[in-house]
């Protein structure tokens, strides 16, 4: 299933960011829920969003 492979990639990317200290647990949970809702098209979109919105 396309959605399943996409969400797994996004969630693993989010876990990596959290473990490296780029995201705190509140930011992680917020982005996790956005990913679940289909907000991010792909990992690049997720990374761009984090750079623009979270780290700003």
PQR file with spaces between the fields and no chain letter, atoms N, CA, C, O and H, PARSE charges and radii, in Angstrom:
ATOM       1  N    UNK     1       0.845   -1.193    0.000 -0.4000 1.5000
ATOM       2  CA   UNK     1       0.000    0.000    0.000 -0.0000 2.0000
ATOM       3  C    UNK     1       0.882    1.246    0.000  0.5500 1.7000
ATOM       4  O    UNK     1       1.828    1.344    0.782 -0.5500 1.4000
ATOM       5  N    UNK     2       0.571    2.187   -0.872 -0.4000 1.5000
ATOM       6  CA   UNK     2       1.391    3.387   -1.035 -0.0000 2.0000
ATOM       7  C    UNK     2       1.440    4.228    0.235  0.5500 1.7000
ATOM       8  O    UNK     2       2.506    4.692    0.639 -0.5500 1.4000
ATOM       9  H    UNK     2      -0.198    2.108   -1.507  0.4000 1.0000
ATOM      10  N    UNK     3       0.269    4.424    0.869 -0.4000 1.5000
ATOM      11  CA   UNK     3       0.220    5.242    2.081 -0.0000 2.0000
ATOM      12  C    UNK     3       1.075    4.629    3.187  0.5500 1.7000
ATOM      13  O    UNK     3       1.767    5.339    3.915 -0.5500 1.4000
ATOM      14  H    UNK     3      -0.597    4.047    0.541  0.4000 1.0000
ATOM      15  N    UNK     4       1.019    3.313    3.303 -0.4000 1.5000
ATOM      16  CA   UNK     4       1.767    2.622    4.361 -0.0000 2.0000
ATOM      17  C    UNK     4       3.268    2.837    4.205  0.5500 1.7000
ATOM      18  O    UNK     4       3.954    3.128    5.186 -0.5500 1.4000
ATOM      19  H    UNK     4       0.456    2.736    2.711  0.4000 1.0000
ATOM      20  N    UNK     5       3.783    2.700    3.000 -0.4000 1.5000
ATOM      21  CA   UNK     5       5.225    2.883    2.804 -0.0000 2.0000
ATOM      22  C    UNK     5       5.619    4.345    3.020  0.5500 1.7000
ATOM      23  O    UNK     5       6.700    4.628    3.536 -0.5500 1.4000
ATOM      24  H    UNK     5       3.227    2.463    2.203  0.4000 1.0000
ATOM      25  N    UNK     6       4.743    5.272    2.626 -0.4000 1.5000
ATOM      26  CA   UNK     6       5.025    6.695    2.821 -0.0000 2.0000
ATOM      27  C    UNK     6       5.046    7.044    4.307  0.5500 1.7000
ATOM      28  O    UNK     6       5.959    7.726    4.772 -0.5500 1.4000
ATOM      29  H    UNK     6       3.864    5.043    2.207  0.4000 1.0000
ATOM      30  N    UNK     7       4.051    6.583    5.047 -0.4000 1.5000
ATOM      31  CA   UNK     7       3.965    6.937    6.468 -0.0000 2.0000
ATOM      32  C    UNK     7       5.113    6.308    7.248  0.5500 1.7000
ATOM      33  O    UNK     7       5.609    6.906    8.203 -0.5500 1.4000
ATOM      34  H    UNK     7       3.309    6.030    4.669  0.4000 1.0000
ATOM      35  N    UNK     8       5.541    5.114    6.857 -0.4000 1.5000
ATOM      36  CA   UNK     8       6.680    4.484    7.536 -0.0000 2.0000
ATOM      37  C    UNK     8       7.954    5.288    7.326  0.5500 1.7000
ATOM      38  O    UNK     8       8.745    5.457    8.253 -0.5500 1.4000
ATOM      39  H    UNK     8       5.138    4.629    6.081  0.4000 1.0000
ATOM      40  N    UNK     9       8.152    5.782    6.109 -0.4000 1.5000
ATOM      41  CA   UNK     9       9.333    6.597    5.811 -0.0000 2.0000
ATOM      42  C    UNK     9       9.299    7.897    6.607  0.5500 1.7000
ATOM      43  O    UNK     9      10.312    8.307    7.174 -0.5500 1.4000
ATOM      44  H    UNK     9       7.509    5.644    5.355  0.4000 1.0000
ATOM      45  N    UNK    10       8.130    8.549    6.651 -0.4000 1.5000
ATOM      46  CA   UNK    10       8.003    9.807    7.385 -0.0000 2.0000
ATOM      47  C    UNK    10       8.215    9.592    8.881  0.5500 1.7000
ATOM      48  O    UNK    10       8.895   10.385    9.533 -0.5500 1.4000
ATOM      49  H    UNK    10       7.307    8.216    6.191  0.4000 1.0000
ATOM      50  N    UNK    11       7.644    8.536    9.421 -0.4000 1.5000
ATOM      51  CA   UNK    11       7.772    8.279   10.858 -0.0000 2.0000
ATOM      52  C    UNK    11       9.206    7.945   11.239  0.5500 1.7000
ATOM      53  O    UNK    11       9.675    8.357   12.299 -0.5500 1.4000
ATOM      54  H    UNK    11       7.091    7.891    8.891  0.4000 1.0000
ATOM      55  N    UNK    12       9.905    7.208   10.394 -0.4000 1.5000
ATOM      56  CA   UNK    12      11.303    6.892   10.709 -0.0000 2.0000
ATOM      57  C    UNK    12      12.155    8.158   10.647  0.5500 1.7000
ATOM      58  O    UNK    12      13.075    8.328   11.448 -0.5500 1.4000
ATOM      59  H    UNK    12       9.525    6.872    9.532  0.4000 1.0000
ATOM      60  N    UNK    13      11.855    9.037    9.707 -0.4000 1.5000
ATOM      61  CA   UNK    13      12.563   10.317    9.610 -0.0000 2.0000
ATOM      62  C    UNK    13      12.305   11.164   10.857  0.5500 1.7000
ATOM      63  O    UNK    13      13.229   11.771   11.399 -0.5500 1.4000
ATOM      64  H    UNK    13      11.109    8.898    9.056  0.4000 1.0000
ATOM      65  N    UNK    14      11.056   11.205   11.307 -0.4000 1.5000
ATOM      66  CA   UNK    14      10.717   11.953   12.516 -0.0000 2.0000
ATOM      67  C    UNK    14      11.437   11.386   13.739  0.5500 1.7000
ATOM      68  O    UNK    14      11.946   12.142   14.567 -0.5500 1.4000
ATOM      69  H    UNK    14      10.306   10.712   10.867  0.4000 1.0000
ATOM      70  N    UNK    15      11.481   10.067   13.854 -0.4000 1.5000
ATOM      71  CA   UNK    15      12.164    9.435   14.992 -0.0000 2.0000
ATOM      72  C    UNK    15      13.645    9.784   14.985  0.5500 1.7000
ATOM      73  O    UNK    15      14.232   10.051   16.033 -0.5500 1.4000
ATOM      74  H    UNK    15      11.067    9.453   13.182  0.4000 1.0000
ATOM      75  N    UNK    16      14.247    9.780   13.794 -0.4000 1.5000
ATOM      76  CA   UNK    16      15.658   10.130   13.669 -0.0000 2.0000
ATOM      77  C    UNK    16      15.902   11.560   14.143  0.5500 1.7000
ATOM      78  O    UNK    16      16.841   11.820   14.897 -0.5500 1.4000
ATOM      79  H    UNK    16      13.770    9.562   12.943  0.4000 1.0000
ATOM      80  N    UNK    17      15.044   12.493   13.693 -0.4000 1.5000
ATOM      81  CA   UNK    17      15.177   13.895   14.097 -0.0000 2.0000
ATOM      82  C    UNK    17      15.035   14.046   15.607  0.5500 1.7000
ATOM      83  O    UNK    17      15.783   14.800   16.230 -0.5500 1.4000
ATOM      84  H    UNK    17      14.282   12.282   13.081  0.4000 1.0000
ATOM      85  N    UNK    18      14.083   13.335   16.195 -0.4000 1.5000
ATOM      86  CA   UNK    18      13.860   13.420   17.639 -0.0000 2.0000
ATOM      87  C    UNK    18      15.064   12.866   18.396  0.5500 1.7000
ATOM      88  O    UNK    18      15.512   13.462   19.376 -0.5500 1.4000
ATOM      89  H    UNK    18      13.476   12.722   15.689  0.4000 1.0000
ATOM      90  N    UNK    19      15.583   11.737   17.946 -0.4000 1.5000
ATOM      91  CA   UNK    19      16.705   11.106   18.635 -0.0000 2.0000
ATOM      92  C    UNK    19      17.983   11.937   18.535  0.5500 1.7000
ATOM      93  O    UNK    19      18.820   11.903   19.437 -0.5500 1.4000
ATOM      94  H    UNK    19      15.219   11.254   17.151  0.4000 1.0000
ATOM      95  N    UNK    20      18.136   12.688   17.434 -0.4000 1.5000
ATOM      96  CA   UNK    20      19.309   13.547   17.264 -0.0000 2.0000
ATOM      97  C    UNK    20      19.150   14.876   17.988  0.5500 1.7000
ATOM      98  O    UNK    20      20.087   15.674   18.025 -0.5500 1.4000
ATOM      99  H    UNK    20      17.457   12.716   16.701  0.4000 1.0000
ATOM     100  N    UNK    21      17.980   15.125   18.563 -0.4000 1.5000
ATOM     101  CA   UNK    21      17.757   16.342   19.327 -0.0000 2.0000
ATOM     102  C    UNK    21      17.271   17.517   18.504  0.5500 1.7000
ATOM     103  O    UNK    21      17.205   18.634   19.016 -0.5500 1.4000
ATOM     104  H    UNK    21      17.219   14.477   18.533  0.4000 1.0000
ATOM     105  N    UNK    22      16.929   17.299   17.239 -0.4000 1.5000
ATOM     106  CA   UNK    22      16.419   18.386   16.404 -0.0000 2.0000
ATOM     107  C    UNK    22      14.999   18.776   16.807  0.5500 1.7000
ATOM     108  O    UNK    22      14.592   19.924   16.634 -0.5500 1.4000
ATOM     109  H    UNK    22      16.983   16.391   16.823  0.4000 1.0000
ATOM     110  N    UNK    23      14.244   17.811   17.346 -0.4000 1.5000
ATOM     111  CA   UNK    23      12.861   18.058   17.752 -0.0000 2.0000
ATOM     112  C    UNK    23      12.691   17.687   19.216  0.5500 1.7000
ATOM     113  O    UNK    23      13.270   16.709   19.686 -0.5500 1.4000
ATOM     114  H    UNK    23      14.575   16.877   17.487  0.4000 1.0000
ATOM     115  N    UNK    24      11.888   18.476   19.942 -0.4000 1.5000
ATOM     116  CA   UNK    24      11.515   18.036   21.281 -0.0000 2.0000
ATOM     117  C    UNK    24      10.271   17.163   21.164  0.5500 1.7000
ATOM     118  O    UNK    24       9.727   17.004   20.072 -0.5500 1.4000
ATOM     119  H    UNK    24      11.417   19.271   19.561  0.4000 1.0000
ATOM     120  N    UNK    25       9.820   16.599   22.275 -0.4000 1.5000
ATOM     121  CA   UNK    25       8.727   15.627   22.196 -0.0000 2.0000
ATOM     122  C    UNK    25       7.415   16.273   21.756  0.5500 1.7000
ATOM     123  O    UNK    25       6.602   15.628   21.093 -0.5500 1.4000
ATOM     124  H    UNK    25      10.262   16.728   23.162  0.4000 1.0000
ATOM     125  N    UNK    26       7.199   17.541   22.118 -0.4000 1.5000
ATOM     126  CA   UNK    26       5.969   18.224   21.702 -0.0000 2.0000
ATOM     127  C    UNK    26       5.962   18.453   20.188  0.5500 1.7000
ATOM     128  O    UNK    26       4.955   18.209   19.524 -0.5500 1.4000
ATOM     129  H    UNK    26       7.859   18.065   22.657  0.4000 1.0000
ATOM     130  N    UNK    27       7.085   18.921   19.648 -0.4000 1.5000
ATOM     131  CA   UNK    27       7.195   19.131   18.202 -0.0000 2.0000
ATOM     132  C    UNK    27       7.064   17.808   17.458  0.5500 1.7000
ATOM     133  O    UNK    27       6.406   17.733   16.420 -0.5500 1.4000
ATOM     134  H    UNK    27       7.904   19.120   20.187  0.4000 1.0000
ATOM     135  N    UNK    28       7.695   16.765   17.995 -0.4000 1.5000
ATOM     136  CA   UNK    28       7.627   15.441   17.374 -0.0000 2.0000
ATOM     137  C    UNK    28       6.180   14.981   17.273  0.5500 1.7000
ATOM     138  O    UNK    28       5.746   14.522   16.217 -0.5500 1.4000
ATOM     139  H    UNK    28       8.230   16.826   18.838  0.4000 1.0000
ATOM     140  N    UNK    29       5.438   15.099   18.359 -0.4000 1.5000
ATOM     141  CA   UNK    29       4.048   14.625   18.388 -0.0000 2.0000
ATOM     142  C    UNK    29       3.192   15.427   17.412  0.5500 1.7000
ATOM     143  O    UNK    29       2.342   14.863   16.724 -0.5500 1.4000
ATOM     144  H    UNK    29       5.791   15.471   19.217  0.4000 1.0000
ATOM     145  N    UNK    30       3.413   16.739   17.348 -0.4000 1.5000
ATOM     146  CA   UNK    30       2.654   17.594   16.427 -0.0000 2.0000
ATOM     147  C    UNK    30       2.909   17.182   14.973  0.5500 1.7000
ATOM     148  O    UNK    30       1.970   17.057   14.187 -0.5500 1.4000
ATOM     149  H    UNK    30       4.104   17.198   17.906  0.4000 1.0000
ATOM     150  N    UNK    31       4.174   16.974   14.622 -0.4000 1.5000
ATOM     151  CA   UNK    31       4.525   16.583   13.256 -0.0000 2.0000
ATOM     152  C    UNK    31       4.072   15.161   12.953  0.5500 1.7000
ATOM     153  O    UNK    31       3.680   14.861   11.825 -0.5500 1.4000
ATOM     154  H    UNK    31       4.936   17.076   15.261  0.4000 1.0000
ATOM     155  N    UNK    32       4.122   14.284   13.956 -0.4000 1.5000
ATOM     156  CA   UNK    32       3.657   12.903   13.796 -0.0000 2.0000
ATOM     157  C    UNK    32       2.183   12.898   13.409  0.5500 1.7000
ATOM     158  O    UNK    32       1.770   12.164   12.510 -0.5500 1.4000
ATOM     159  H    UNK    32       4.440   14.528   14.872  0.4000 1.0000
ATOM     160  N    UNK    33       1.398   13.721   14.094 -0.4000 1.5000
ATOM     161  CA   UNK    33      -0.036   13.789   13.801 -0.0000 2.0000
ATOM     162  C    UNK    33      -0.308   14.427   12.442  0.5500 1.7000
ATOM     163  O    UNK    33      -1.248   14.030   11.752 -0.5500 1.4000
ATOM     164  H    UNK    33       1.734   14.316   14.823  0.4000 1.0000
ATOM     165  N    UNK    34       0.506   15.416   12.048 -0.4000 1.5000
ATOM     166  CA   UNK    34       0.355   16.001   10.715 -0.0000 2.0000
ATOM     167  C    UNK    34       0.646   14.949    9.644  0.5500 1.7000
ATOM     168  O    UNK    34      -0.050   14.873    8.631 -0.5500 1.4000
ATOM     169  H    UNK    34       1.269   15.738   12.609  0.4000 1.0000
ATOM     170  N    UNK    35       1.678   14.142    9.876 -0.4000 1.5000
ATOM     171  CA   UNK    35       2.016   13.074    8.924 -0.0000 2.0000
ATOM     172  C    UNK    35       0.865   12.082    8.836  0.5500 1.7000
ATOM     173  O    UNK    35       0.504   11.634    7.748 -0.5500 1.4000
ATOM     174  H    UNK    35       2.243   14.203   10.698  0.4000 1.0000
ATOM     175  N    UNK    36       0.298   11.745    9.975 -0.4000 1.5000
ATOM     176  CA   UNK    36      -0.825   10.805    9.996 -0.0000 2.0000
ATOM     177  C    UNK    36      -2.005   11.352    9.198  0.5500 1.7000
ATOM     178  O    UNK    36      -2.712   10.595    8.533 -0.5500 1.4000
ATOM     179  H    UNK    36       0.592   12.108   10.859  0.4000 1.0000
ATOM     180  N    UNK    37      -2.217   12.662    9.263 -0.4000 1.5000
ATOM     181  CA   UNK    37      -3.323   13.290    8.558 -0.0000 2.0000
ATOM     182  C    UNK    37      -3.068   13.517    7.075  0.5500 1.7000
ATOM     183  O    UNK    37      -3.949   14.004    6.366 -0.5500 1.4000
ATOM     184  H    UNK    37      -1.642   13.277    9.803  0.4000 1.0000
ATOM     185  N    UNK    38      -1.868   13.169    6.592 -0.4000 1.5000
ATOM     186  CA   UNK    38      -1.571   13.312    5.170 -0.0000 2.0000
ATOM     187  C    UNK    38      -1.061   14.680    4.775  0.5500 1.7000
ATOM     188  O    UNK    38      -1.101   15.038    3.598 -0.5500 1.4000
ATOM     189  H    UNK    38      -1.153   12.773    7.168  0.4000 1.0000
ATOM     190  N    UNK    39      -0.580   15.454    5.738 -0.4000 1.5000
ATOM     191  CA   UNK    39      -0.106   16.809    5.462 -0.0000 2.0000
ATOM     192  C    UNK    39       1.152   16.811    4.593  0.5500 1.7000
ATOM     193  O    UNK    39       1.290   17.652    3.705 -0.5500 1.4000
ATOM     194  H    UNK    39      -0.548   15.164    6.694  0.4000 1.0000
ATOM     195  N    UNK    40       2.071   15.873    4.845 -0.4000 1.5000
ATOM     196  CA   UNK    40       3.347   15.847    4.124 -0.0000 2.0000
ATOM     197  C    UNK    40       3.264   14.941    2.909  0.5500 1.7000
ATOM     198  O    UNK    40       2.774   13.815    2.984 -0.5500 1.4000
ATOM     199  H    UNK    40       1.959   15.190    5.566  0.4000 1.0000
ATOM     200  N    UNK    41       3.760   15.462    1.770 -0.4000 1.5000
ATOM     201  CA   UNK    41       3.738   14.688    0.530 -0.0000 2.0000
ATOM     202  C    UNK    41       4.828   13.621    0.524  0.5500 1.7000
ATOM     203  O    UNK    41       4.625   12.508    0.038 -0.5500 1.4000
ATOM     204  H    UNK    41       4.158   16.377    1.709  0.4000 1.0000
ATOM     205  N    UNK    42       5.997   13.981    1.077 -0.4000 1.5000
ATOM     206  CA   UNK    42       7.146   13.071    1.076 -0.0000 2.0000
ATOM     207  C    UNK    42       8.168   13.547    2.112  0.5500 1.7000
ATOM     208  O    UNK    42       7.928   14.525    2.820 -0.5500 1.4000
ATOM     209  H    UNK    42       6.163   14.885    1.472  0.4000 1.0000
ATOM     210  N    UNK    43       9.304   12.855    2.196 -0.4000 1.5000
ATOM     211  CA   UNK    43      10.310   13.199    3.201 -0.0000 2.0000
ATOM     212  C    UNK    43      10.910   14.580    2.950  0.5500 1.7000
ATOM     213  O    UNK    43      11.216   15.308    3.894 -0.5500 1.4000
ATOM     214  H    UNK    43       9.498   12.060    1.620  0.4000 1.0000
ATOM     215  N    UNK    44      11.075   14.935    1.691 -0.4000 1.5000
ATOM     216  CA   UNK    44      11.629   16.252    1.376 -0.0000 2.0000
ATOM     217  C    UNK    44      10.694   17.356    1.862  0.5500 1.7000
ATOM     218  O    UNK    44      11.150   18.362    2.407 -0.5500 1.4000
ATOM     219  H    UNK    44      10.826   14.344    0.924  0.4000 1.0000
ATOM     220  N    UNK    45       9.394   17.172    1.667 -0.4000 1.5000
ATOM     221  CA   UNK    45       8.408   18.135    2.143 -0.0000 2.0000
ATOM     222  C    UNK    45       8.476   18.245    3.669  0.5500 1.7000
ATOM     223  O    UNK    45       8.410   19.346    4.214 -0.5500 1.4000
ATOM     224  H    UNK    45       9.024   16.355    1.224  0.4000 1.0000
ATOM     225  N    UNK    46       8.605   17.117    4.352 -0.4000 1.5000
ATOM     226  CA   UNK    46       8.739   17.105    5.810 -0.0000 2.0000
ATOM     227  C    UNK    46       9.979   17.880    6.241  0.5500 1.7000
ATOM     228  O    UNK    46       9.906   18.722    7.136 -0.5500 1.4000
ATOM     229  H    UNK    46       8.658   16.222    3.909  0.4000 1.0000
ATOM     230  N    UNK    47      11.119   17.599    5.606 -0.4000 1.5000
ATOM     231  CA   UNK    47      12.364   18.275    5.978 -0.0000 2.0000
ATOM     232  C    UNK    47      12.295   19.775    5.713  0.5500 1.7000
ATOM     233  O    UNK    47      12.773   20.568    6.525 -0.5500 1.4000
ATOM     234  H    UNK    47      11.178   16.915    4.879  0.4000 1.0000
ATOM     235  N    UNK    48      11.706   20.172    4.586 -0.4000 1.5000
ATOM     236  CA   UNK    48      11.550   21.597    4.293 -0.0000 2.0000
ATOM     237  C    UNK    48      10.656   22.267    5.325  0.5500 1.7000
ATOM     238  O    UNK    48      10.948   23.378    5.767 -0.5500 1.4000
ATOM     239  H    UNK    48      11.318   19.527    3.927  0.4000 1.0000
ATOM     240  N    UNK    49       9.580   21.614    5.710 -0.4000 1.5000
ATOM     241  CA   UNK    49       8.661   22.157    6.706 -0.0000 2.0000
ATOM     242  C    UNK    49       9.379   22.343    8.044  0.5500 1.7000
ATOM     243  O    UNK    49       9.218   23.371    8.702 -0.5500 1.4000
ATOM     244  H    UNK    49       9.342   20.711    5.350  0.4000 1.0000
ATOM     245  N    UNK    50      10.161   21.355    8.437 -0.4000 1.5000
ATOM     246  CA   UNK    50      10.889   21.445    9.708 -0.0000 2.0000
ATOM     247  C    UNK    50      11.875   22.607    9.661  0.5500 1.7000
ATOM     248  O    UNK    50      11.967   23.374   10.620 -0.5500 1.4000
ATOM     249  H    UNK    50      10.291   20.520    7.902  0.4000 1.0000
ATOM     250  N    UNK    51      12.612   22.750    8.562 -0.4000 1.5000
ATOM     251  CA   UNK    51      13.571   23.854    8.434 -0.0000 2.0000
ATOM     252  C    UNK    51      12.878   25.204    8.501  0.5500 1.7000
ATOM     253  O    UNK    51      13.342   26.106    9.198 -0.5500 1.4000
ATOM     254  H    UNK    51      12.538   22.128    7.783  0.4000 1.0000
ATOM     255  N    UNK    52      11.763   25.352    7.780 -0.4000 1.5000
ATOM     256  CA   UNK    52      11.087   26.645    7.689 -0.0000 2.0000
ATOM     257  C    UNK    52      10.281   26.987    8.936  0.5500 1.7000
ATOM     258  O    UNK    52      10.349   28.116    9.421 -0.5500 1.4000
ATOM     259  H    UNK    52      11.386   24.619    7.214  0.4000 1.0000
ATOM     260  N    UNK    53       9.526   26.040    9.459 -0.4000 1.5000
ATOM     261  CA   UNK    53       8.569   26.332   10.523 -0.0000 2.0000
ATOM     262  C    UNK    53       9.113   26.067   11.922  0.5500 1.7000
ATOM     263  O    UNK    53       8.953   26.895   12.819 -0.5500 1.4000
ATOM     264  H    UNK    53       9.470   25.122    9.065  0.4000 1.0000
ATOM     265  N    UNK    54       9.748   24.933   12.109 -0.4000 1.5000
ATOM     266  CA   UNK    54      10.142   24.525   13.461 -0.0000 2.0000
ATOM     267  C    UNK    54      11.426   25.218   13.899  0.5500 1.7000
ATOM     268  O    UNK    54      11.525   25.683   15.034 -0.5500 1.4000
ATOM     269  H    UNK    54       9.878   24.260   11.381  0.4000 1.0000
ATOM     270  N    UNK    55      12.406   25.289   13.009 -0.4000 1.5000
ATOM     271  CA   UNK    55      13.700   25.857   13.385 -0.0000 2.0000
ATOM     272  C    UNK    55      13.748   27.371   13.246  0.5500 1.7000
ATOM     273  O    UNK    55      14.758   27.988   13.584 -0.5500 1.4000
ATOM     274  H    UNK    55      12.326   24.911   12.087  0.4000 1.0000
ATOM     275  N    UNK    56      12.688   27.971   12.762 -0.4000 1.5000
ATOM     276  CA   UNK    56      12.668   29.426   12.546 -0.0000 2.0000
ATOM     277  C    UNK    56      12.615   30.184   13.861  0.5500 1.7000
ATOM     278  O    UNK    56      12.593   31.415   13.863 -0.5500 1.4000
ATOM     279  H    UNK    56      11.867   27.470   12.488  0.4000 1.0000
